[in-house]
Amino acid sequence: MKTNREKKISDAAQIYVREFQLLKRVNEIKNGPFIPREELLNEYIKIGTEYAKLLRQAIKITRIGDSNQRKLLLANEEIEHQREELSIAYKKMETLARTDPLTGISNRRDFYEKFQDEIHRFERNGKSFSIILGDIDDFKSINDRYGHDCGDFILTRVSGHMRSMIRKQDVVARWGGEEFIFLLPESPLQGGIFVAEGIRKSIAEEVFVYNDFELPVTLTFGVSQYDGTQNIDSCIKLADNALYQGKKNGKNKVVGETETL
């Protein structure tokens, strides 16, 4: 039968081994082939849960003092080192789960969470905020004529351009395909229209060069305002309706929700 001292050392070693295994799994995911977003999210949730369990066990062990405290401390130093690496990798995985892999901006999941946070802020301070939904005009013709690599180039460049034109507290996310969505905290409808118009004009004036081809790029934007009378989906729907109206009226336009009534 193991003595208490032997059991504590054994438990610490098991924690070390398991954390090393978790770190190895994180590195495999980070350096391995692409996996779907949902699978990635499930992986980091499992790793995070196991990590929290091991942390509780390590704290319990290190609180117990005996003649082998030095050995336990040395083992704990190794565990702490592995824990730091695991924590860094965990944060990277969490960022990946919230980021569009092509453009590097937020994805739908991250946008919905930020939208919900902004609703909570609205409930506290009563300040409306706006949503902008944008779509690259005639994007299919770019893919058809110049290829999908060119389409990816345009998506990446446009994303970076738009991100550079908004405030730190604002959010731009890839909504899907060639669609983008913005969240502008404490900016009512007219403020959102003003921002969208600035972005629209700037991109229309930008020269996008791909394989020596100069490509004109324009976007159409629909803008809506959250004022507490609608939910997330209905607010986005208002912006989508405005976007549709802009497409219908000739594209390369900014349309506010009130213009669709």
C-alpha positions in Angstrom: 0.0 0.0 0.0 1.3 3.5 -0.9 2.2 5.9 1.8 0.6 9.4 1.8 3.9 10.8 0.6 4.1 8.3 -2.3 0.5 9.0 -3.3 1.0 12.7 -3.4 4.1 12.4 -5.6 2.2 9.9 -7.8 -0.8 12.2 -8.2 1.4 15.2 -9.1 3.1 13.1 -11.8 -0.2 12.0 -13.2 -1.3 15.7 -13.5 2.0 16.5 -15.2 1.5 13.6 -17.7 -2.1 14.6 -18.4 -1.3 18.2 -18.9 1.5 17.3 -21.3 -1.0 15.2 -23.2 -3.4 18.1 -23.4 -0.6 20.4 -24.7 0.4 17.8 -27.3 -3.3 17.7 -28.4 -3.5 21.5 -28.7 -0.3 21.6 -30.8 -1.7 18.8 -33.0 -4.8 20.9 -33.6 -2.9 24.1 -34.1 -0.4 22.6 -36.6 -2.6 20.0 -38.2 -5.0 20.2 -41.1 -8.0 22.5 -41.0 -11.0 21.2 -39.1 -14.6 22.5 -39.1 -15.4 25.4 -36.7 -17.9 23.4 -34.7 -15.4 20.6 -34.2 -12.8 23.1 -33.2 -15.1 24.7 -30.7 -16.0 21.3 -29.2 -12.3 20.4 -28.9 -11.3 23.5 -27.0 -14.3 23.2 -24.7 -13.2 19.6 -23.8 -9.6 20.7 -23.3 -10.7 23.7 -21.2 -12.8 21.4 -19.0 -10.0 19.0 -18.4 -7.6 21.8 -17.8 -9.8 23.2 -15.0 -10.1 19.8 -13.4 -6.3 19.4 -13.4 -5.8 22.8 -12.0 -8.1 22.0 -9.0 -6.1 18.8 -8.4 -2.8 20.6 -8.5 -4.0 23.3 -6.1 -5.1 20.6 -3.7 -1.8 18.8 -3.8 0.4 21.9 -3.4 -1.6 22.9 -0.3 -0.5 19.7 1.5 2.8 20.1 3.3 5.1 17.2 4.2 8.7 16.1 4.0 8.5 15.8 0.2 7.4 19.4 -0.3 10.5 20.2 -2.3 9.7 17.4 -4.8 6.1 18.5 -5.0 7.2 22.1 -5.7 9.6 21.0 -8.4 6.8 18.9 -10.0 4.5 21.9 -9.7 7.0 24.2 -11.4 6.9 21.8 -14.4 3.1 21.7 -14.3 2.9 25.5 -14.1 5.2 25.8 -17.2 3.0 23.4 -19.1 -0.1 25.1 -17.8 1.2 28.5 -19.2 1.8 27.0 -22.6 -1.6 25.3 -22.5 -3.3 28.5 -21.5 -1.7 30.4 -24.4 -2.6 27.7 -26.9 -6.2 27.7 -25.4 -6.5 31.4 -26.0 -5.3 31.0 -29.5 -7.9 28.3 -30.1 -10.6 30.5 -28.7 -9.6 33.3 -31.0 -9.7 30.9 -33.9 -13.2 29.9 -33.0 -14.3 33.5 -33.2 -12.4 34.6 -36.3 -13.1 34.2 -40.0 -10.2 32.1 -41.4 -9.9 33.9 -44.7 -10.2 37.6 -43.7 -9.1 37.6 -40.1 -12.1 39.6 -38.9 -14.9 38.3 -36.6 -17.2 35.5 -37.7 -21.0 35.1 -37.1 -20.6 33.5 -33.7 -18.4 36.4 -32.4 -20.8 39.0 -33.9 -23.9 37.5 -32.2 -22.1 37.5 -28.8 -21.1 41.1 -29.2 -24.6 42.0 -30.4 -26.0 40.4 -27.2 -23.5 42.3 -25.1 -24.5 45.6 -26.7 -28.2 44.8 -26.0 -27.3 44.5 -22.3 -25.5 47.8 -22.5 -28.6 49.4 -24.1 -30.7 48.1 -21.3 -28.4 49.9 -18.8 -27.9 53.2 -20.6 -30.7 53.4 -23.1 -28.4 54.4 -26.0 -29.4 53.1 -29.4 -26.8 51.5 -31.7 -26.8 50.7 -35.4 -26.2 47.7 -37.6 -24.8 47.9 -41.1 -25.1 45.1 -43.6 -22.9 45.3 -46.6 -22.5 43.3 -49.8 -19.9 43.5 -52.5 -21.6 44.3 -55.8 -21.4 41.8 -58.6 -18.9 39.6 -56.7 -19.9 36.5 -58.7 -18.7 38.2 -61.9 -15.3 38.8 -60.3 -15.0 35.1 -59.4 -16.2 34.0 -62.8 -13.8 36.3 -64.7 -10.7 36.3 -62.6 -11.0 33.1 -60.5 -11.7 32.4 -56.9 -8.2 33.3 -55.8 -8.9 36.8 -57.0 -12.3 36.7 -55.1 -10.4 35.8 -51.9 -7.9 38.6 -52.6 -10.8 41.1 -52.8 -12.5 39.8 -49.7 -9.3 40.1 -47.7 -8.4 43.5 -48.9 -12.0 44.9 -48.5 -12.1 43.4 -45.0 -8.9 45.1 -44.0 -9.9 48.4 -45.5 -13.2 48.4 -43.6 -11.7 47.4 -40.3 -9.2 50.3 -40.6 -12.1 52.8 -41.0 -14.1 52.0 -37.9 -13.5 52.8 -34.2 -11.9 50.4 -31.8 -15.2 49.6 -30.1 -16.9 48.9 -33.4 -17.2 45.4 -34.8 -17.0 44.2 -38.4 -17.7 40.5 -39.2 -17.9 38.4 -42.2 -21.6 37.5 -42.5 -21.1 34.9 -45.2 -19.8 34.8 -48.8 -19.3 38.5 -49.8 -21.5 39.9 -47.1 -20.2 41.8 -44.1 -22.0 43.1 -41.0 -21.0 46.0 -38.6 -22.0 46.7 -35.0 -21.6 50.4 -34.0 -22.2 50.9 -30.3 -23.9 54.1 -29.2 -24.4 55.2 -32.8 -28.1 55.8 -33.8 -29.3 55.3 -37.4 -27.9 58.5 -38.8 -24.5 57.8 -37.3 -24.6 54.4 -38.9 -25.5 55.8 -42.3 -22.7 58.3 -42.1 -20.1 55.6 -41.3 -21.5 53.3 -44.1 -21.3 56.2 -46.6 -17.7 56.9 -45.7 -16.7 53.3 -46.2 -18.7 53.0 -49.4 -17.0 56.1 -50.9 -13.6 55.1 -49.8 -13.7 51.6 -51.3 -15.3 52.9 -54.5 -12.3 55.2 -54.9 -9.7 52.5 -54.0 -7.7 50.8 -56.8 -7.6 47.0 -56.3 -4.8 45.4 -58.4 -4.7 41.7 -59.0 -2.2 40.1 -61.5 -1.9 43.5 -63.2 -5.6 43.9 -63.5 -7.2 47.0 -61.9 -10.5 45.9 -60.5 -13.3 48.4 -59.5 -15.0 47.3 -56.3 -18.2 48.8 -54.9 -20.5 47.8 -52.0 -24.1 48.4 -51.2 -25.0 48.9 -47.5 -28.3 48.7 -45.5 -28.4 50.3 -42.1 -30.8 49.7 -39.2 -31.0 50.9 -35.6 -31.6 48.9 -32.4 -33.9 50.8 -30.1 -35.2 48.1 -27.8 -38.4 47.4 -29.8 -37.0 44.5 -31.8 -34.8 41.4 -31.3 -31.4 40.6 -32.9 -32.8 38.8 -35.9 -35.5 41.5 -36.7 -32.9 44.3 -36.4 -30.6 42.5 -38.9 -33.6 41.8 -41.1 -34.3 45.6 -41.3 -30.7 46.2 -42.4 -31.1 43.3 -44.9 -34.3 44.9 -46.4 -32.5 48.2 -46.7 -29.6 46.5 -48.4 -32.0 44.8 -50.9 -33.5 48.2 -51.7 -30.1 49.6 -52.4 -29.3 46.7 -54.8 -32.6 47.2 -56.5 -32.0 50.9 -56.9 -28.7 50.5 -58.7 -26.1 49.3 -56.2 -23.1 51.2 -54.7 -25.5 52.9 -52.3 -26.3 53.3 -48.6 -29.9 52.9 -47.6 -31.3 53.4 -44.1 -34.2 51.3 -42.7 -36.6 54.3 -42.8 -36.1 54.6 -46.6 -37.7 51.1 -47.1 -41.0 52.1 -45.3 
